[in-house]
Structures are given as structure tokens and as C-alpha cells.
Amino acid sequence: MVKKLADVLIKIGDQFRDQISTGSQFYLEVDIGKQAATYGHSELEEKYNDIYAIVPLKRPVRGMKVRVDGRTFVNYAQFESGVVVPNYVARDAGLSYKTFLPNDSMIRNFT
């Protein structure tokens, strides 16, 4: 299961590779459980449903935007790809990560 979760998180990073900018205040949320099912790992869907990976964006995308206090992301981890997840998800995945340092104010983009 660890390897499958790592695979899902790596694929999320690959999917958004051209849009990611570490340190950006703009971000998208990606439901890890739904992405797992999309990538053929339906056994992870229930456990990680409604748990979100944060994708920091180079620039805002079309759609609604909401300002979020950066302290919301305490205890989050960032992978080399730039994708951010809660610490416990990073530990479950077994991938190397560093502590995520959010901006004071973050802007969630809805598509």
C-alpha cells in the first residue's frame, strides 16, 4: 500500500509539473483518494478520500479564489516535486520530504 500511495503522489506531481512553483501563494487542491482511483489504486480511495494534496501554482488559474491563512498548513510536508500533503500522508508514502513553509496568506484556486 505504501508503494501505491507513493505512486499516486508522484503521478500528481508529474501531472502538474509545468504548473508547480514551490513557494507560491496560489494553489490547487487535489483529492488524493479520487486521484488514486483514477490511477487504478481504488483500494486507496476510501482511506484517502477528502484528503488533499496541495499543488502550489506558478500563476493563478481561472475560477474562484479564496484567501486562506497560511497557518492552516501547519504539519504539512513538501516533496521534491513541489506537491504538499499533510505530514501523516508523507510518512505513509515513504517518500523523502521537507517541512512545508507556507506564505502568511495563501490563495486557493477553484477550477
C-alpha positions, 0 to 999 in steps of 0.5 A, spaced: 500 500 500 505 504 501 508 503 494 501 505 491 500 511 495 507 513 493 505 512 486 499 516 486 503 522 489 508 522 484 503 521 478 500 528 481 506 531 481 508 529 474 501 531 472 502 538 474 509 539 473 509 545 468 504 548 473 508 547 480 512 553 483 514 551 490 513 557 494 507 560 491 501 563 494 496 560 489 494 553 489 490 547 487 487 542 491 487 535 489 483 529 492 488 524 493 483 518 494 479 520 487 486 521 484 488 514 486 482 511 483 483 514 477 490 511 477 487 504 478 489 504 486 481 504 488 483 500 494 486 507 496 480 511 495 476 510 501 482 511 506 484 517 502 478 520 500 477 528 502 484 528 503 488 533 499 494 534 496 496 541 495 499 543 488 502 550 489 501 554 482 506 558 478 500 563 476 493 563 478 488 559 474 481 561 472 475 560 477 474 562 484 479 564 489 479 564 496 484 567 501 486 562 506 491 563 512 497 560 511 497 557 518 492 552 516 498 548 513 501 547 519 504 539 519 504 539 512 510 536 508 513 538 501 516 533 496 521 534 491 516 535 486 513 541 489 506 537 491 504 538 499 500 533 503 499 533 510 505 530 514 501 523 516 500 522 508 508 523 507 510 518 512 505 513 509 508 514 502 515 513 504 517 518 500 523 523 502 520 530 504 521 537 507 517 541 512 512 545 508 513 553 509 507 556 507 506 564 505 502 568 511 496 568 506 495 563 501 490 563 495 486 557 493 484 556 486 477 553 484 477 550 477 
